């Protein structure tokens, strides 16, 4: 799951925090609460996750808890890719 966290973190840094010091985005940074993710960026993130990891996310997967941090996103992806290497 470390690789998944790194992929998610890199996507967030490149798309939503250009120029930000990567050290400032930890696995537990609150993405919505800190203003990194809004509704449009969340949609872009979900689209990326589905395409990159070849998963399908249901509406119930998209609650605030599952998308609250890099760690929770990696856990969600891991639950959808059970049996696959991530």
N, C-alpha and C positions, 0 to 999 in steps of 0.2 A: 504493500500500500504506500510505501515511501515514494515510489515512482509516480503513483497517481497524485499524491500531494504535490510533488514537484511540477508535474504537468499542469495541474490546476493553478498552482501559485504562479507559474510562468505566464499562463494565459491571462490571469487577472492583472499581473504587473504590466504586460504588454498592451492590454486593451483598455484597462480602466485606471491604471496608475503609471502612465508613461513618465520616465525620468525619476520615479520614486526609488529610494534606496531599498533593495530587496530585503534587507534586514528589518525594515519597518513592517513588513507583512509576515506575521508569524502564522503558525498553523491554527492558532486560536483567536486571531483578530476577528472581531465582530464585523462582518462585511456589510450588513444592512444598517446596523446601529451606527457605524462610523461613516456612513454615507458612500461607501465604495460601490455598493449595489443598489440600484433603484429598479423600477419595473422594467425598463428597457434593457439595462445591462443584465438583469436576471434572465430575461428572455434570450439574450445573446449567449450567456453562459450556459443555459440549458441546451440550446442548439449545439454549442460546441461539445458539451459532454456527450450528447446523443451521437453526434457524428464521430468524434474522436474515439470514444470507447465502445461504439457499436452497441448502445443500449437504448431502451425506450423507457422514458420516464412518464409515469402516470401523474395525474393531477394530485393525487394523495402524496406523491413523493416530493412535491414542491412546497411543502409547508416550511415555515420560517426556520424551524429547527434543523432541517436537512440541508439548508443552504446558508446557515449562519456563519460558517467558518470554513477554511480550507480543510480542516480535519473532518468536519461533518460532511462536507461534499465528498471527500475521499471515501468516507465510510458508506455513503449512499451509493457511490459508484461501485465500491467493493461488493455491496449487497446485490447489485444488479449483474455483476460479472462473476458470480460464484462459479468456481471451476475453471475460470480463465486466469491467466497470469496478468497481474497488473503491477 
